[in-house]
Amino acid sequence: MIVSGNKSCVVQAQYIFLHHVMLEALLLNDVTVPASANFSDEYRRLRKPQQPDKQSRIGRQFEVGALCNVVYRLN
């Protein structure tokens, strides 16, 4: 049973989580791995440097994930 004071904290945490998920989805729209894919091939593709900044998709995902964690902690 959730007490009414805790309920607002739960709702706030849910909004923070949704914000985090939406931010990550907007910034990283190309890192999904299809269930039918060969994981090794997909991982190699995600590690391949991209133009123009020479950063890999997985590296970019790590940086955005770290940024999202900072945003999440600040809220």
Buried (B, 14 or more C-beta within 10 A) or exposed (E): EEEEEEEEEEEEEEEBEEBBEEBBEEBBEEBEEEEEEEEEEBEEBBEEEEEEEEEBBBBBBEEBBEEBEEBBEEE
